[in-house]
Amino acid sequence: MTSISVKSSSSEPESIEHLNPVAGRMMLAAFPIQVREAFERRAKEIDYPVAAVLEMAIAGFLDREALSFVECKPRY
């Protein structure tokens, strides 16, 4: 995902490159239990935070040419 700038309470913008873990947990809570468990199982299998697995699933859905789990292991 690309970096974006957002305004924070301080005078300098923050750079966001990945899905916030809290936002990821909130999104997962909205899914049916079997979907949530599938994300959690996949995260454990590849040793990634579950928010990263969710982020990559969304990126793959939006961009079919995006890197897959097999091709890349981003730093988290």
Secondary structure, 3 states (H helix, E strand, C coil): CCCEEECCCCCCCEEECCCCHHHHHHHHHHCCHHHHHHHHHHHHHHCCCHHHHHHHHHHHHHCCCCCCCCCCCCCC
